[in-house]
Amino acid sequence: MTLWRTPRWLATSVRNKLLAMALLPLLVAFPLLVLALALWGNVAYDRLLITKVRSDLAVARGYFDQVLIEVGSGTQGVASSQALFAALQAPAPDGRSALPAQLDQARARLGLDFLVLYQPQGQPLARALPAGLSTSDAAAPLAAMPAALRDSLQDNQQRAQARLLLLDPQALEALAPHLLARVRLPVVPTRNAAPSTRTVEDRAMVVLSTLPVRDGAGRTIALLTGGLLLNQNLDFIDHINRIVYPDGSLPFDSQGTATLFLDDVRITTNVRLFQDQRAIGTRVSQTVRDAVLGQGLTWLDRAFVVNDWYVSAYEPLQDVRGQRIGMLYVGYLEAPFRLVRYAMLGAIGLIFLLVMALSALFSVRWARSIFRPVQRMNRTMQRVQAGQAGARVGPLRARDELGALAGHLDQLLDVIDDKTRALQRWGEELDGKVAERTRELEASNASLQLAQQQLVKSEKLAAIGQLTASIAHEINNPIAVMQGNLDLMRETLGEASLPVRGELRLLDEQVERMRIIVTQLLQYARPTEYAGYVENLDLNRTVDDCLVLVAHLLAQTRIEVRRDHRASQAVGFNRQELQQVIINLLINAIQAMPEGGVLQLVTQDWADEHGARGALLQVQDSGTGLAPGVAERLFRPFFTTRNDGNGLGLWISQGLVERYGGNITAANREDGQSGAVFSVRLLTEPQAPEAVNTRDGRPGG
């Protein structure tokens, strides 16, 4: 079994085969190579982008951890300072009035947002008073240490590194009321974010360090809490962005961004919602949220950030209890890199196209040196086959095996041409002798066939005549007796015959039918005894007269009659006999359409190359048509397709038409419609059937 069949265009042309051999590697291998290179380059390029953003996240996380260490170490430095210990040892309360100013100096030096001193039991001692603090806030009494700080105190007492902590508004107000204005954020509806009913985010994410202040004996005499508020801390996030993405670090005008999330809400970011408005309060997409906050994974992939696609990195942030409370994000615009990627792929494609075009050009030029001689030899052979015996390949530029083959082919054609001319001369002489002998045989054979067919027909007619005469003699006498007895019964019974009047009429009809059958047999067997007077008849008018005679039959049907009279030639025929033929065809057509249909009658002139002319009648019905094999037997005696017919109508009609040199044929319609068509060809000048058959090239009979 052949698994692959050579295409016809390839199997029939050496030129196509050579071109396919030359171009197939270029058209298949090169595109596959380009596709493989493009796929590999795309994957490698994506990996480079992901590697880049992974390193960016590592830098951002390193700075974030450094901030935690600095807050923790700075707070620890203040807690262990001699100045703070000395201030705490001063007599209370006036002796400690310098504590707020001392704490504020330390807060400003360390870059903290708050610095608060508590007693070991949590009662407030003093807090830093930042510049610009309102008089009411400065004079407000200190609140006790929030419970969230006390819960995280045990974990932080031995750690110099600060930790993240979420504070509710009440805890932040107790710790640093001047920071409340930076906490409350409206949640902005964001595309692709997880469904949520939150409209405001009022929790605070702080970097917090709470450390003990000890005396010389190691006893805890106070607790010092210091830290940063990350909500809307623009300096903090911009500093991260400058460290990760300094000016000129990203090619192709891409932009780097950094963001801190509290849960899935951006609490500080340099991503722009509009041209000058930061996207603070917008939310991360649900896909990223589920992966980072839900599963604790690090996201390293492209992501839709607010209003554009970024190559993004997200890392979960945990509080002192190890719970995921937010995310750290860095990323840069993907669009410039995507355009560069497409440009690189386009450049690679153009280079490969150029290489393919040049390779194809050279391959085609080299292939031509092979297939051109082959084509010339092939065209020469085609011209020789077409009868151009003098066609030759001629001289070729090629000096290889193909050139030698072309020369041998020309020599072979010269030899064949000489031999062919000799054979033609001998053939012409032989053809002349054969033609002369054939004409002699044809003349004698035609005469013999004509005489033989006339003899066969005469014997047939004689046999039918004898049979018909015998049948007529044997049947006419019983018919006469039957008819006489029927008449006698009708006279004898008188009115008593009325109950069986229908049966008597049926007997009369059947007796008359028997008499007609006998007459028709005699008419065919002895045509000269029944021949009528020949007239020049108008075929169109005769057809119309016959329609009147069968009008009573048409009235009982739903048959539409269409006439197309185009015949202008008169026909030589006996009027009654022609009407008999046409009426017989009309009745057959009516009986072929019991459910109704279209009866089409077409007349037209005809003439042949021998000078004979006349008119043609076509009777077309829309019935079921002729079954296979019926057309060959229609004109045989006693053949019928109906139970109520005798099979003599078409047989007698054919005999009547052929008596005047015409013919009848039957076939199915060829115009796409169902039904049969009977064609009656009549002559203007009647001729004997033998003369017509001889003129048509057929033996008479």
MIDORO-260097 format. One line per 2 residues: number of its first residue (from 1); their letters; for each residue z, y negated, x negated of C-alpha. Coordinates in steps of 0.02 Angstrom, whole numbers. Each point is the difference from the previous one (the first is absolute). Example, Ala and Ser with C-alpha at 12.3 -4.5 7.8 and 13.67 -1.06 7.14 Angstrom:
% MIDORO-260097
1	AS	390:225:-615; -33:-172:-69
***
This chain:
% MIDORO-260097
1	MT	0:0:0; -51:-169:-71
3	LW	147:-120:-4; -105:-153:-36
5	RT	-181:-27:49; -107:-118:-103
7	PR	-59:-148:105; -185:-5:42
9	WL	-29:-167:-87; 73:76:-159
11	AT	-80:170:10; -178:-65:23
13	SV	-10:-131:-139; 21:15:-188
15	RN	15:-189:-5; 148:4:117
17	KL	80:141:-98; -16:-94:-164
19	LA	66:-160:78; 144:98:77
21	MA	40:79:-168; -3:-171:-84
23	LL	91:-100:134; 120:128:74
25	PL	125:-14:-145; -9:-189:14
27	LV	15:-6:189; 139:130:9
29	AF	94:2:-165; 7:-188:-24
31	PL	66:-40:175; 128:140:-15
33	LV	51:-69:-168; 14:-175:72
35	LA	100:68:148; 117:97:-114
37	LA	20:-151:-113; 32:-113:149
39	LW	129:119:73; 85:24:-167
41	GN	-5:-188:-35; 70:-38:171
43	VA	145:121:-24; 31:-59:-178
45	YD	-7:-182:54; 126:33:139
47	RL	113:87:-126; -11:-149:-116
49	LI	48:-117:141; 146:112:50
51	TK	56:14:-182; -6:-189:-13
53	VR	105:-29:156; 123:137:-55
55	SD	30:-92:-163; 16:-164:98
57	LA	134:79:108; 91:61:-155
59	VA	2:-177:-70; 62:-71:165
61	RG	134:133:15; 53:-32:-179
63	YF	24:-184:35; 91:40:163
65	DQ	119:116:-92; 22:-133:-134
67	VL	53:-123:135; 126:127:64
69	IE	68:21:-177; 7:-188:-29
71	VG	92:-32:163; 121:140:-40
73	SG	27:-49:-182; 13:-185:43
75	TQ	130:33:133; 92:114:-120
77	GV	-4:-136:-134; 80:-126:119
79	AS	129:128:60; 55:38:-178
81	SQ	-3:-181:-61; 159:-79:-70
83	AL	-34:-160:98; 6:90:167
85	FA	157:95:-52; 84:-161:-53
87	AL	-46:-86:163; 73:144:98
89	QA	163:-9:-100; 20:-186:39
91	PA	133:-45:129; -63:5:179
93	PD	-67:-86:94; -35:-162:-92
95	GR	-17:87:-166; -149:99:67
97	SA	-99:-147:68; -121:16:-146
99	LP	-55:177:53; -144:-55:117
101	AQ	-76:-113:-132; 21:133:-133
103	LD	-82:132:112; -143:-118:43
105	QA	-35:-31:-184; -6:186:-29
107	RA	-111:26:155; -123:-133:-57
109	RL	-3:69:-177; -35:176:61
111	GL	-125:-54:135; 99:80:140
113	DF	0:-50:184; 187:29:25
115	LV	157:37:-102; 163:34:96
117	LY	174:45:-64; 118:109:106
119	QP	174:67:-18; 12:187:-29
121	QG	42:24:186; -156:-98:52
123	QP	75:-170:41; -113:-144:-63
125	LA	51:-103:-151; -149:-112:-41
127	RA	-189:-9:5; -136:-95:-89
129	LP	-56:-159:85; -187:-18:-31
131	AG	-76:-173:-12; -63:-67:166
133	LS	128:97:101; 47:-96:157
135	TS	175:-73:16; 41:113:148
137	DA	-54:155:-97; 99:-54:-153
139	AA	156:-33:104; -17:159:104
141	PL	142:123:-29; -40:155:-100
143	AA	-19:163:94; 68:166:-54
145	MP	-108:121:-96; -128:78:119
147	AA	22:184:40; -171:40:-74
149	LR	59:-65:-169; 163:97:10
151	DS	-98:160:42; -105:-21:-156
153	LQ	144:-59:-111; 52:172:-59
155	DN	-176:44:-57; -24:-165:-93
157	QQ	167:-17:-92; -58:93:-153
159	RA	-183:-58:0; -70:-150:-91
161	QA	-166:16:95; -11:-84:169
163	RL	-56:98:152; -98:-39:159
165	LL	95:-23:161; -47:-43:180
167	LD	114:-126:86; 4:-48:182
169	PQ	6:-188:43; 190:1:21
171	AL	28:78:-171; -118:-123:-83
173	EA	83:-147:88; 170:58:-65
175	LA	-71:19:-174; -121:-149:-15
177	PH	-24:-100:160; -119:-121:-85
179	LL	-129:143:-15; -13:38:187
181	AR	-151:-114:20; -104:112:-114
183	VR	42:161:92; -64:-18:178
185	LP	-187:44:4; -114:20:153
187	VV	-90:167:-6; -188:-31:6
189	PT	-108:127:96; -103:87:-133
191	RN	-156:107:11; 28:189:-30
193	AA	191:-21:-2; 113:126:85
195	PS	43:-43:181; 162:-101:11
197	TR	93:-113:120; 81:-104:-138
199	TV	-40:-185:4; 126:-63:-130
201	ED	62:67:-166; 174:-76:-39
203	RA	69:123:-126; 20:-51:-182
205	MV	-53:100:-153; 108:-51:-147
207	VL	16:51:-181; 189:16:-11
209	ST	128:36:-135; 188:8:37
211	LP	110:23:-153; 189:-8:-32
213	VR	84:-139:-100; 138:78:-107
215	DG	150:-68:-94; 55:47:-174
217	AG	84:158:64; -158:59:88
219	RT	64:-39:175; -124:-66:129
221	IA	51:-176:45; -160:-51:94
223	LL	-172:56:55; -157:-99:-46
225	TG	-159:18:107; -165:-74:-57
227	GL	-179:26:51; -172:-57:59
229	LL	-71:-11:175; -176:74:0
231	NQ	-51:-64:173; -132:-137:-25
233	NL	41:-4:-185; -171:-68:-48
235	DF	45:-38:-181; 53:180:-25
237	ID	-161:77:73; -114:-127:-83
239	HI	82:39:-166; -34:186:26
241	NR	-181:-41:43; -20:-107:-158
243	IV	73:140:-107; -110:136:77
245	YP	-158:-104:25; -4:-145:-123
247	DG	-147:-119:10; -161:84:-55
249	SL	71:177:2; -108:55:148
251	PF	-189:-2:-21; -131:-49:129
253	DS	110:-133:82; 115:129:77
255	QG	173:-59:55; 164:88:-33
257	TA	145:-2:123; 181:56:7
259	TL	116:25:148; 178:52:43
261	FL	26:90:166; 159:15:100
263	DD	-37:160:94; -186:-32:42
265	VR	10:-191:14; -58:-115:-140
267	IT	152:-109:-42; -80:-80:-153
269	TN	-180:10:-56; -144:-97:-74
271	VR	-127:86:114; -81:-134:106
273	LF	-9:12:189; -107:-155:4
275	QD	-61:-113:-139; 169:-83:-37
277	QR	119:107:103; 85:152:-74
279	AI	3:160:101; 191:1:14
281	GT	52:91:158; -154:112:7
283	RV	21:188:-5; -72:142:-103
285	SQ	-121:126:77; 73:153:85
287	TV	-85:119:-123; 84:-81:-150
289	RD	167:-16:92; 3:185:44
291	AV	-42:53:-178; 116:-119:-96
293	LG	149:-32:116; -16:161:100
295	QG	-32:124:-141; 57:-98:-152
297	LT	-168:13:-87; -84:-126:-114
299	WL	-163:-62:76; -143:-16:-124
301	DR	-162:-29:95; -100:-131:90
303	AF	86:-76:151; -35:-135:128
305	VV	117:-145:-41; 12:-132:138
307	ND	-186:-43:9; -90:86:-144
309	WY	-7:161:-102; 103:8:-159
311	VS	24:129:-136; 184:21:36
313	AY	160:75:-67; 158:15:106
315	EP	168:66:-60; 156:26:106
317	LQ	157:-103:-35; 172:81:26
319	DV	169:-77:33; 166:49:-78
321	RG	10:152:114; -173:63:-47
323	QR	-78:-47:167; -177:-70:2
325	IG	14:-179:59; -163:-78:-57
327	ML	-150:5:-116; -67:-82:-156
329	YV	-188:-32:5; -132:-57:-124
331	GY	-188:5:22; -163:-92:-23
333	LE	-155:-33:105; -119:147:7
335	AP	-157:-96:54; -48:-68:-173
337	FR	18:172:-78; -95:78:143
339	LV	-144:-121:-27; 2:38:-186
341	RY	-2:185:39; -151:-20:113
343	AM	-85:-108:-132; 31:133:-133
345	LG	-65:138:114; -152:-107:41
347	AI	-32:-33:-184; 13:185:-38
349	GL	-117:38:144; -126:-129:-59
351	IF	6:69:-177; -28:176:63
353	LL	-141:-59:115; -83:-86:-147
355	VM	19:156:-106; -67:107:142
357	AL	-148:-116:27; -47:1:-184
359	SA	24:188:-12; -101:29:157
361	LF	-140:-112:-66; -13:96:-163
363	SV	17:167:90; -140:-42:121
365	RW	-113:-60:-140; 27:160:-97
367	AR	-22:107:157; -167:-86:34
369	SI	-71:66:-162; 26:174:72
371	FR	-41:-15:185; -151:-116:-15
373	PV	-110:133:-84; 64:127:126
375	QR	-41:-119:143; -176:-30:-66
377	MN	-30:187:-13; 70:25:177
379	RT	-111:-138:72; -150:74:-89
381	MQ	34:170:80; 20:-81:171
383	RV	-166:-91:-19; -85:162:-51
385	QA	74:87:153; -62:-145:108
387	GQ	-178:33:-60; -17:-118:-148
389	AG	-63:130:-122; -28:-131:-135
391	AR	183:-57:-5; 79:14:-173
393	VG	165:-48:-81; -84:-95:-142
395	PL	76:-50:-167; 189:-24:-9
397	RA	106:-101:-120; 118:146:-16
399	RD	-29:109:-151; 127:132:47
401	EL	-14:163:98; -39:-95:161
403	GA	-149:-86:-81; -66:168:-62
405	LA	27:76:173; -100:-141:81
407	GH	-146:31:-120; 0:186:39
409	LD	2:-39:186; -156:-110:-15
411	QL	-90:139:-95; 49:126:132
413	LD	-62:-114:139; -168:-18:-90
415	VI	-20:188:-7; 50:19:184
417	DD	-123:-137:49; -145:89:-85
419	KT	44:166:79; 23:-80:170
421	RA	-173:-78:-1; -76:168:-43
423	LQ	95:84:141; -52:-136:121
425	RW	-184:30:-39; 20:185:28
427	GE	100:-31:157; -129:-117:74
429	EL	-137:129:-25; 106:135:79
431	DG	51:-113:144; -181:-36:40
433	KV	-42:184:10; 155:38:103
435	AE	-34:-145:119; -177:57:30
437	RT	57:177:38; 142:-64:109
439	RE	-115:-104:107; -107:153:31
441	LE	152:103:48; 72:-137:110
443	AS	-163:-17:97; -9:185:36
445	NA	187:14:31; 0:-145:125
447	SL	-139:76:99; 89:167:-2
449	QL	167:-73:55; -82:-102:139
451	AQ	-91:151:66; 157:106:-14
453	QQ	111:-124:94; -131:-26:135
455	LV	-9:188:19; 189:17:10
457	KS	12:-138:129; -142:73:102
459	EK	85:170:-4; 165:-80:53
461	LA	-84:-93:142; -93:157:53
463	AI	160:102:-1; 93:-135:95
465	GQ	-147:-14:121; 0:186:35
467	LT	189:1:17; -5:-155:110
469	AS	-139:69:111; 95:162:21
471	IA	163:-93:37; -89:-117:120
473	HE	-81:148:90; 163:97:10
475	IN	107:-150:48; -116:-97:116
477	NP	-11:144:126; 192:18:18
479	IA	14:-187:6; -126:-9:143
481	VM	91:139:93; 168:-87:-26
483	QG	-68:-168:57; -82:78:152
485	NL	158:90:51; 102:-160:-23
487	DL	-121:-94:114; 6:144:128
489	MR	190:2:-3; 5:-188:28
491	ET	-123:13:150; 84:153:75
493	LG	178:-63:-12; -41:-176:52
495	EA	161:-98:26; 100:156:-45
497	SL	-52:-28:-181; 94:-166:-11
499	PV	161:78:-72; -100:72:-146
501	RG	-121:-144:-17; 70:-45:-173
503	EL	-20:178:-62; -179:9:67
505	RL	-42:-165:-86; 74:67:-163
507	LD	-112:154:16; -151:-114:28
509	EQ	44:-99:-156; 19:155:-108
511	VE	-166:73:65; -84:-166:-41
513	RM	80:1:-173; -70:174:-32
515	RI	-173:-58:54; 11:-152:-117
517	IV	52:108:-149; -150:115:30
519	TQ	-116:-152:14; 68:-76:-161
521	LL	-27:164:-93; -179:7:61
523	QY	-24:-184:-46; 52:32:-181
525	AR	-93:166:-18; -162:-70:74
527	PT	-1:-185:-45; -186:-24:32
529	EY	19:54:180; 136:-130:30
531	AG	-64:-144:-107; -8:-163:95
533	YV	-111:-151:-12; 27:-102:-160
535	EN	31:-187:23; 38:-148:-113
537	LD	181:-30:50; 120:-144:-34
539	LN	151:91:-75; 120:-142:47
541	RT	-52:3:182; 4:190:9
543	VD	179:-1:-66; 51:-129:132
545	DC	-82:106:137; 96:154:-57
547	LV	164:-99:6; -34:-35:183
549	LV	-25:187:32; 171:43:-78
551	AH	89:-151:74; 93:111:124
553	LL	74:99:-147; 48:-158:-95
555	AQ	84:-71:155; 124:144:-4
557	TR	54:-37:-180; 73:-142:-105
559	IE	-149:-5:-116; -69:-166:-63
561	VR	-189:-1:-29; -66:-108:-142
563	RD	-188:-22:-25; -85:-63:-157
565	HR	-188:0:37; -99:-48:-154
567	AS	-150:117:17; -169:-86:28
569	QA	-114:152:-29; -61:100:150
571	VG	18:190:-9; -124:134:57
573	FN	92:118:118; 2:67:177
575	RQ	115:-110:104; 90:139:94
577	EL	24:103:-157; 68:-149:-100
579	QQ	119:-41:143; 55:182:-1
581	VI	39:-10:-187; 94:-168:13
583	IN	98:51:157; 52:162:-85
585	LL	67:-99:-151; 88:-127:114
587	IN	85:139:99; 57:85:-161
589	AI	72:-167:-62; 90:-31:166
591	QA	75:175:-2; 58:-29:-180
593	MP	110:-147:59; 103:66:148
595	EG	136:-130:-32; -125:-143:-13
597	GV	-73:-90:-150; -153:-92:-60
599	LQ	-179:62:25; -117:-94:-117
601	LV	-190:9:17; -101:-68:-147
603	TQ	-190:-10:-10; -101:-59:-150
605	DW	-172:16:-79; -38:114:-146
607	AD	-145:40:-115; -25:113:-151
609	EH	-105:-6:-157; -138:107:80
611	GA	-40:-131:131; 88:84:145
613	RG	103:-115:109; 96:3:160
615	AL	173:-34:74; 173:74:-28
617	LQ	134:25:133; 182:29:-50
619	VQ	129:58:129; 175:-29:-71
621	DS	162:52:85; 183:-29:-48
623	GT	61:176:35; 74:125:-120
625	GL	-163:29:-92; -82:164:-54
627	AP	108:138:-70; -48:72:-171
629	GV	-148:119:16; -46:-55:177
631	AE	-144:-117:-51; -98:147:-74
633	RL	9:98:164; -17:-136:131
635	FR	-187:24:27; 6:190:15
637	PF	-30:75:173; 155:44:102
639	FT	119:-84:-124; 127:-111:89
641	TR	174:-71:-32; 42:-12:187
643	ND	43:136:123; -112:-72:138
645	GN	-161:-18:-105; -144:120:-29
647	GL	-43:-58:-177; -182:-39:39
649	GL	2:-190:18; -11:-49:-183
651	WI	-113:148:-39; -126:-54:132
653	SQ	18:-184:-47; -41:42:-180
655	GL	-151:98:54; -63:-145:108
657	VE	21:-127:-141; -79:110:-133
659	RY	-147:33:117; -51:-183:-27
661	GG	35:-1:-188; 178:-72:7
663	NI	169:74:-42; 183:-5:54
665	TA	148:4:-121; 188:2:30
667	AN	144:-53:-112; 169:-84:1
669	RE	7:-189:-10; 9:-76:-176
671	DG	62:-176:48; 184:45:-9
673	QS	10:37:187; 29:171:81
675	GA	-137:78:103; -175:74:-16
677	VF	-173:-79:-12; -163:80:62
679	SV	-159:-75:-75; -170:22:88
681	RL	-149:-48:-108; -160:-27:103
683	LT	-178:-38:-53; -114:-135:68
685	EP	-147:121:-18; 55:178:42
687	QA	-47:132:-129; 8:187:-8
689	PE	163:62:-78; -99:87:-139
691	AV	-78:-165:-54; 168:-87:-3
693	NT	83:136:-104; -144:2:-123
695	RD	6:-189:-18; 188:4:-33
697	GR	-22:129:-137; 71:140:109
699	PG	-95:154:54; -48:0:183
701	G	84:113:127
***
